[in-house]
Amino acid sequence: MLAGKYLYKVELNTTADITEFVKIASRIPGKVTLISGNVRVNAKSILGVLYAKMKWDDIYVESESDCWYEIRKFMD
């Protein structure tokens, strides 16, 4: 966990996973970001999540609020 932020590693294996993840992320209050190294994309954007899945080996979710319960299905 970072100062005031929550960080979780996730796995998005299928297109259905990506679609469901974006729907869930869109309901989480505040900013929700996917991170790999120094690159960040909006986790509430289907294009951002698709990009992350195609380009990154490891995907982490950073959020302003604790979203563990909502995204636990995608945890690595």
C-alpha positions in Angstrom: 0.0 0.0 0.0 1.3 3.5 -0.9 0.6 6.6 1.1 -3.2 6.9 1.0 -3.4 4.5 -1.9 -4.0 0.8 -2.3 -2.1 -1.4 -4.7 -3.0 -4.9 -5.9 -1.7 -7.2 -8.6 -4.4 -8.5 -11.0 -4.7 -10.9 -13.9 -7.1 -10.3 -16.7 -7.1 -13.4 -18.9 -10.1 -13.1 -21.2 -12.1 -10.4 -22.9 -14.9 -11.2 -20.5 -12.5 -10.5 -17.6 -11.6 -7.2 -19.1 -15.2 -6.1 -19.6 -16.2 -7.2 -16.1 -13.2 -5.5 -14.6 -13.9 -2.2 -16.3 -17.5 -2.3 -15.1 -16.4 -3.0 -11.5 -13.6 -0.3 -11.7 -16.2 2.2 -12.9 -18.2 1.8 -9.7 -15.2 2.3 -7.4 -15.1 5.9 -6.0 -12.1 8.0 -6.9 -9.2 7.3 -9.3 -8.5 3.7 -10.3 -5.4 3.2 -12.4 -3.6 0.3 -13.9 0.2 0.4 -13.5 3.2 -1.3 -15.0 6.6 0.2 -14.2 6.2 4.0 -14.9 3.3 3.6 -17.3 -0.3 4.2 -16.1 -3.7 3.9 -17.7 -7.2 4.6 -16.5 -8.7 1.3 -15.2 -12.2 2.7 -15.9 -11.4 2.8 -19.7 -11.9 -0.3 -21.8 -9.2 0.9 -24.2 -6.8 1.5 -21.4 -7.4 -1.9 -19.9 -7.1 -3.6 -23.3 -3.8 -1.8 -23.9 -2.5 -2.9 -20.5 -3.5 -6.5 -21.2 -1.8 -6.5 -24.7 1.4 -4.7 -23.7 2.3 -5.5 -20.1 3.4 -8.7 -18.3 2.5 -7.6 -14.8 -0.6 -5.4 -14.1 -1.2 -3.6 -10.8 -4.3 -1.7 -9.8 -3.8 1.5 -7.8 -6.9 3.1 -6.2 -7.7 5.9 -3.8 -10.1 3.7 -1.9 -9.7 0.1 -0.8 -11.2 -2.0 -3.7 -9.9 -5.4 -2.6 -13.4 -6.8 -2.1 -14.6 -5.6 -5.6 -11.6 -6.9 -7.6 -10.6 -10.0 -5.5 -11.7 -12.2 -8.4 -8.9 -10.8 -10.5 -6.1 -11.0 -8.0 -3.0 -12.9 -9.0 
